[in-house]
């Protein structure tokens, strides 16, 4: 009996008849890539379209029995190649595990399966006056499980934190098929090691996340107030953003778009759309700041004064609808780039005070390699996204050379290789440089405790 026969028997006739086990060429091909554009070599063995925990356990048990790689996968919106189906692997898609199992208004939590779309969770929470704070720009298509696996960030991190801060407990299938539950439904809980935090951001290398208990928050009272300001250059805008942070103001959103970014968004949406929203079509950069809560107007006015003093031309939104139009333009950044070619979306973070230096370095690297690097930043937390647009199926060597300079510069400035996208495949070659040999060795050994056979997402993160 080979692994597929064993797996089919473990899943059961009903599940196989329902299409849970797929060797369809289109499914296998789709599982080889994600939104990063990276395509795994070879061909996955099968895709298990799990709709229950038992389906996941059967797939992992089959992989363990036959020493076959397992690649957990959600919506495929990752940006580091971490969920791409590699040669000979069983890909476990949890996209079909998309039920919201519980919403507890009293305890301010929700229990969800990993395939629940972020936006769908918030739509379900809205009637209760609650919301799930993690807000990746892809929230309309990304899943809660994928956000947890990569510890995703997004637009609201500076005020509300990354995904880790919103995760109370997890259900995880281990490498031998056992199901464990970590964490608590309580606000506090310090029993034993914090395995929940360890699994958050583990990118499928320690287990397969099949359920999550997440913290939800009351919807901020009042209406949001948004300010936008064109600047003559991106370094001045970055300095203004750092000044807003240093003032102890806490915007919910603070986004920075450089000149090349604005040019591509204008080409995608149309100059008139940009002009109507921003009050201008050009400029060397654009700073977008949004405050929520009862003091949003007062805080926005204080931030507006700082931005003016820093050289920005400030426009304050007239209402919440106008503010959302500004955010929608920021969210159009990645589709705008994808409309012009293949995109390598990078992700580095630096201390917020060092953002002007990082933007200056990006400009120098762009000039050095003769490659445009349109960049947006979550300026409230120092997370920058330098992007490369190229033609063809392979990332050109000069792009990797430029990216190498970007990564090393971020580390030199006291930053990190990745603020929210994860390591996956695309950044693993630089991981040891940031961690150092001792920490890297310790983490490799830690993985072996959870995955002694080396079947969980091999080749990802630690190679």
Protein Blocks (a to p, Z undefined) as FASTA:
>chain_A
ZZklmmmmmnopklmmnomaccbfklmmmmmpcfkopacehjdfbdcddfbfklmmmmmm
mmmmnopacdddfehpacnopmgccehiacddfklmmccfbdcfklopadddfklcfklm
mmmmmmnopacfbacfklmmpcfklmmmnopabjklmmnopfklmpfbdcdddfkopacd
ehjfbfbdcehjafklmmnonlopnbccfbdcdddddddehjddddddddfbfklmmmmm
mmmmmnopacfbdcdddfklmmmmmmmnopklmmmmnopabdjbdcddddedjklmmmmm
mmmmmmmmnopacdddfbfklmmmmmmmmmmmmmmmmmnoccddddddddfklmmmmmmm
mmmmmmmnopacdddddfknopacdddddedjbdcfklmmmmmmmmmmmmmnopafbfkn
onmlmlmmmmmmmnommlmmmmmmmmmmmmmnopgoghihjZZ
